[in-house]
């Protein structure tokens, strides 16, 4: 571990990219061997991303004028740019999943309603603390995707795999931005740690319930041994390990910083693989900027 943020890892470019065309042929159960649970878990997560990303942007933007560090202000611009594109592309995925029978659009509406209620009831600093906590969740899961080939194989469809690799790279690139803004504007340790505990209950509980509801609405759930086979695969998932749980809970350590989990080499590798001169996703880019307008 290192507690010093690297200049390399804190480049937060906005990559304008489109996956919409590649998603048009996506089959309903796109995970390998038609894995029911994995297909529904990915769909459920995707359904909360668009409005979740919008919430993150609003939470950070609320404090932008209070920042004095020019590097952090630049990173906030990159964060806003990346999250805006994430939301747009996940809406495109959710549209396709809705066509296939997943309840993604209903879940989008429920997510938007819940986050709007939270913003009305809670203080801006509390919402920023929630953003920082949820960013730790997304970055932790993203770095599992980037590090573990078994995790990458779980998504099946090349279109979904490519989209999640891109999303994972950018989550790792900007994983410390909301956290650093929270500290810069005087967010307390007590609120930070309490919020993470609340987010842990809400996020895990909410995503589990939503995935179950999604599964219950799928006729394939009730056919043959589909569900039993999927549950057996789930037990060996690289996302459900003690190491992942320890990383998530490390957030409540008093001297925690997201960059304690050094991902510099990982980020450099995937920047080259996805967006280098011969990068897998370079043809899908419409533009890239290092200092997007916010």
C-alpha positions as CSV (number, residue, x, y, z in Angstrom):
1,X,0.0,0.0,0.0
2,X,0.9,3.6,-0.4
3,X,-0.7,6.7,1.1
4,X,0.7,9.0,-1.6
5,X,-1.5,9.8,-4.6
6,X,0.4,9.3,-7.8
7,X,0.3,11.9,-10.6
8,X,-0.2,9.0,-13.0
9,X,-3.3,7.7,-11.3
10,X,-4.9,11.1,-10.9
11,X,-5.2,11.8,-14.6
12,X,-8.9,11.9,-15.1
13,X,-9.7,12.3,-18.8
14,X,-13.2,12.4,-20.2
15,X,-13.5,9.8,-23.0
16,X,-16.5,10.3,-25.1
17,X,-17.4,6.9,-26.3
18,X,-20.5,5.1,-27.6
19,X,-21.4,1.4,-27.0
20,X,-25.0,1.7,-28.2
21,X,-24.5,0.1,-31.6
22,X,-22.6,-2.9,-30.1
23,X,-25.4,-3.5,-27.7
24,X,-28.1,-4.0,-30.3
25,X,-27.5,-7.8,-30.6
26,X,-27.2,-8.4,-26.9
27,X,-29.0,-11.7,-25.9
28,X,-31.2,-11.8,-22.9
29,X,-29.0,-14.0,-20.7
30,X,-25.7,-12.7,-21.9
31,X,-23.5,-14.1,-19.1
32,X,-21.6,-17.4,-20.0
33,X,-23.8,-20.4,-20.4
34,X,-26.9,-18.2,-19.9
35,X,-26.0,-17.6,-16.2
36,X,-29.2,-16.3,-14.8
37,X,-27.9,-14.6,-11.6
38,X,-24.9,-12.9,-13.2
39,X,-27.1,-11.5,-16.0
40,X,-29.6,-10.1,-13.6
41,X,-27.0,-8.8,-11.2
42,X,-25.3,-6.8,-14.0
43,X,-28.7,-5.6,-15.2
44,X,-29.6,-4.5,-11.7
45,X,-26.3,-2.6,-11.1
46,X,-26.6,-1.0,-14.5
47,X,-30.2,0.2,-13.7
48,X,-28.9,2.3,-10.7
49,X,-25.9,3.8,-12.5
50,X,-27.4,6.6,-14.6
51,X,-29.2,8.4,-11.8
52,X,-26.6,7.3,-9.3
53,X,-23.9,9.0,-11.4
54,X,-26.1,12.1,-11.7
55,X,-26.3,12.2,-7.9
56,X,-22.5,11.9,-7.6
57,X,-22.0,14.8,-10.0
58,X,-24.5,17.0,-8.1
59,X,-23.0,16.1,-4.8
60,X,-19.4,17.0,-5.8
61,X,-20.4,20.1,-7.9
62,X,-22.1,21.5,-4.9
63,X,-18.7,22.2,-3.3
64,X,-16.7,23.0,-6.4
65,X,-16.6,26.8,-5.7
66,X,-15.1,26.1,-2.2
67,X,-12.0,24.3,-3.6
68,X,-8.7,26.2,-3.8
69,X,-6.4,23.4,-4.9
70,X,-6.1,23.8,-8.8
71,X,-5.2,20.1,-9.2
72,X,-8.3,19.0,-7.3
73,X,-10.5,21.4,-9.2
74,X,-9.1,19.9,-12.4
75,X,-9.8,16.4,-11.1
76,X,-13.4,17.4,-10.3
77,X,-13.9,18.5,-13.9
78,X,-12.6,15.1,-15.0
79,X,-14.8,13.3,-12.5
80,X,-17.9,15.2,-13.7
81,X,-17.0,14.5,-17.3
82,X,-16.4,10.8,-16.8
83,X,-19.6,10.3,-14.7
84,X,-21.7,12.1,-17.2
85,X,-20.6,9.7,-20.0
86,X,-21.1,6.7,-17.7
87,X,-24.7,7.7,-17.1
88,X,-25.4,8.1,-20.8
89,X,-23.9,4.8,-21.8
90,X,-25.6,2.9,-19.0
91,X,-28.9,4.4,-20.1
92,X,-28.3,2.9,-23.5
93,X,-27.6,-0.5,-21.9
94,X,-30.7,-0.2,-19.8
95,X,-32.8,0.6,-22.8
96,X,-31.6,-2.6,-24.5
97,X,-32.1,-4.6,-21.3
98,X,-35.6,-3.2,-21.0
99,X,-36.3,-4.5,-24.5
100,X,-35.2,-7.9,-23.4
101,X,-37.6,-8.0,-20.5
102,X,-35.4,-6.7,-17.5
103,X,-37.1,-4.1,-15.2
104,X,-34.2,-1.7,-15.7
105,X,-36.3,1.4,-16.6
106,X,-38.6,0.9,-13.6
107,X,-35.5,0.6,-11.4
108,X,-34.1,3.7,-12.9
109,X,-37.2,5.6,-11.9
110,X,-37.1,4.2,-8.4
111,X,-33.5,5.1,-8.0
112,X,-34.1,8.7,-9.2
113,X,-37.0,9.0,-6.8
114,X,-35.0,7.7,-3.8
115,X,-31.9,9.9,-4.5
116,X,-34.1,13.0,-4.9
117,X,-35.7,12.3,-1.6
118,X,-32.2,11.8,0.0
119,X,-31.1,15.2,-1.3
120,X,-34.1,16.9,0.2
121,X,-33.7,15.3,3.6
122,X,-30.0,15.3,4.0
123,X,-27.3,18.0,4.0
124,X,-25.1,18.6,1.0
125,X,-22.1,17.3,3.0
126,X,-23.9,14.1,4.0
127,X,-24.7,13.6,0.3
128,X,-21.0,14.1,-0.5
129,X,-20.1,11.6,2.2
130,X,-22.5,9.1,0.6
131,X,-20.8,9.7,-2.8
132,X,-17.4,9.1,-1.4
133,X,-18.5,5.9,0.3
134,X,-20.2,4.6,-2.9
135,X,-17.2,5.5,-5.0
136,X,-15.2,3.2,-2.7
137,X,-17.6,0.4,-3.5
138,X,-17.5,1.0,-7.2
139,X,-13.7,1.3,-7.3
140,X,-13.2,-1.8,-5.2
141,X,-15.4,-3.9,-7.6
142,X,-13.9,-2.2,-10.6
143,X,-10.4,-3.2,-9.6
144,X,-11.5,-6.8,-9.1
145,X,-12.7,-6.6,-12.8
146,X,-9.4,-5.1,-13.9
147,X,-7.2,-7.5,-12.0
148,X,-9.0,-10.9,-12.2
149,X,-9.4,-12.6,-15.5
150,X,-12.1,-14.9,-14.0
151,X,-14.1,-11.8,-13.1
152,X,-13.8,-10.6,-16.7
153,X,-15.1,-13.9,-18.0
154,X,-18.3,-13.6,-16.0
155,X,-19.9,-11.0,-18.3
156,X,-20.0,-13.2,-21.4
157,X,-21.1,-10.7,-24.1
158,X,-18.1,-8.8,-25.6
159,X,-20.3,-5.7,-25.7
160,X,-21.0,-5.8,-21.9
161,X,-17.5,-6.9,-21.1
162,X,-16.0,-4.0,-23.0
163,X,-18.4,-1.5,-21.5
164,X,-17.6,-2.7,-17.9
165,X,-13.9,-2.7,-18.5
166,X,-14.1,0.9,-19.7
167,X,-16.3,1.8,-16.7
168,X,-14.0,0.0,-14.3
169,X,-10.9,1.8,-15.6
170,X,-12.5,5.2,-15.1
171,X,-13.8,4.3,-11.7
172,X,-10.3,3.5,-10.7
173,X,-8.9,6.7,-12.2
174,X,-11.2,8.9,-10.3
175,X,-11.7,6.8,-7.1
176,X,-10.2,9.4,-4.8
177,X,-11.8,12.6,-6.2
178,X,-15.1,12.7,-4.1
179,X,-13.1,11.6,-1.0
180,X,-10.6,14.4,-1.4
181,X,-13.4,17.0,-2.0
182,X,-15.1,15.8,1.2
183,X,-11.8,16.3,3.2
184,X,-11.1,19.6,1.5
185,X,-14.4,21.1,2.6
186,X,-14.1,19.9,6.2
187,X,-16.1,16.7,6.2
188,X,-15.8,15.0,9.6
189,X,-14.5,11.5,10.2
190,X,-17.6,10.7,12.2
191,X,-19.9,11.4,9.3
192,X,-17.6,9.7,6.8
193,X,-17.6,6.4,8.8
194,X,-21.2,6.5,9.8
195,X,-22.2,7.1,6.2
196,X,-20.2,4.1,5.0
197,X,-22.0,1.9,7.5
198,X,-25.4,3.1,6.3
199,X,-24.4,2.8,2.7
200,X,-23.1,-0.8,3.3
201,X,-26.5,-1.8,4.6
202,X,-28.5,0.1,2.0
203,X,-26.4,-0.7,-1.1
204,X,-25.9,-4.5,-0.4
205,X,-29.5,-4.9,0.8
206,X,-31.0,-2.8,-2.0
207,X,-29.0,-4.5,-4.8
208,X,-29.8,-8.0,-3.4
209,X,-33.5,-7.3,-3.2
210,X,-33.6,-5.7,-6.7
211,X,-31.8,-8.6,-8.3
212,X,-34.2,-11.1,-6.6
213,X,-37.2,-9.1,-7.9
214,X,-35.6,-9.0,-11.4
215,X,-35.0,-12.8,-11.3
216,X,-38.6,-13.5,-10.1
217,X,-39.9,-11.7,-13.2
218,X,-37.9,-14.0,-15.6
219,X,-39.6,-17.2,-16.8
220,X,-36.2,-18.8,-17.1
221,X,-35.8,-18.7,-13.4
222,X,-38.5,-21.4,-13.0
223,X,-37.2,-23.7,-15.8
224,X,-35.2,-26.8,-15.1
225,X,-32.0,-26.4,-13.1
226,X,-31.2,-22.9,-14.3
227,X,-31.4,-21.2,-10.9
228,X,-29.6,-24.0,-9.0
229,X,-26.7,-24.0,-11.6
230,X,-26.4,-20.3,-11.3
231,X,-26.3,-20.4,-7.5
232,X,-23.5,-22.9,-7.6
233,X,-21.5,-20.5,-9.8
234,X,-22.2,-17.6,-7.6
235,X,-20.6,-19.3,-4.6
236,X,-17.2,-19.1,-6.4
237,X,-17.5,-15.5,-7.6
238,X,-14.3,-13.4,-7.4
239,X,-16.5,-10.6,-6.2
240,X,-17.6,-12.5,-3.0
241,X,-14.3,-13.1,-1.3
242,X,-13.0,-12.1,2.1
243,X,-10.3,-9.9,0.5
244,X,-13.0,-7.9,-1.3
245,X,-15.0,-7.5,2.0
246,X,-11.8,-6.4,3.8
247,X,-11.1,-3.8,1.2
248,X,-14.6,-2.5,1.4
249,X,-14.5,-2.3,5.2
250,X,-11.0,-0.7,5.2
251,X,-12.8,2.5,4.4
252,X,-13.6,2.9,8.1
253,X,-9.9,2.9,9.1
254,X,-9.1,6.3,10.7
255,X,-6.2,7.1,8.3
256,X,-7.8,5.6,5.2
257,X,-7.4,7.1,1.7
258,X,-8.6,5.5,-1.5
259,X,-5.1,5.6,-3.0
260,X,-3.8,3.3,-0.2
261,X,-4.8,0.6,-2.6
262,X,-2.2,1.3,-5.3
263,X,-3.6,0.8,-8.8
264,X,-1.1,2.8,-10.8
265,X,0.3,-0.1,-12.8
266,X,-3.2,-1.6,-13.3
267,X,-4.5,1.7,-14.7
268,X,-1.6,2.2,-17.0
269,X,-2.0,-1.4,-18.3
270,X,-5.7,-0.9,-19.1
271,X,-5.3,2.6,-20.5
272,X,-2.9,1.0,-23.1
273,X,-5.0,-2.1,-23.7
274,X,-8.3,-0.2,-24.1
275,X,-7.3,3.2,-25.5
276,X,-3.7,3.0,-26.8
277,X,-2.9,3.3,-30.5
278,X,-4.1,-0.3,-31.0
279,X,-6.5,-0.2,-28.1
280,X,-9.6,-2.4,-28.2
281,X,-12.0,0.5,-27.6
282,X,-10.1,3.2,-29.4
283,X,-12.4,2.9,-32.5
284,X,-15.4,3.6,-30.3
285,X,-14.1,7.0,-29.1
286,X,-15.6,10.1,-30.4
287,X,-13.2,12.4,-28.5
288,X,-11.0,12.5,-25.4
289,X,-10.3,15.6,-23.2
290,X,-8.1,16.0,-20.1
291,X,-9.8,19.1,-18.8
292,X,-13.5,18.8,-19.7
293,X,-15.9,21.7,-19.2
294,X,-18.0,21.1,-16.1
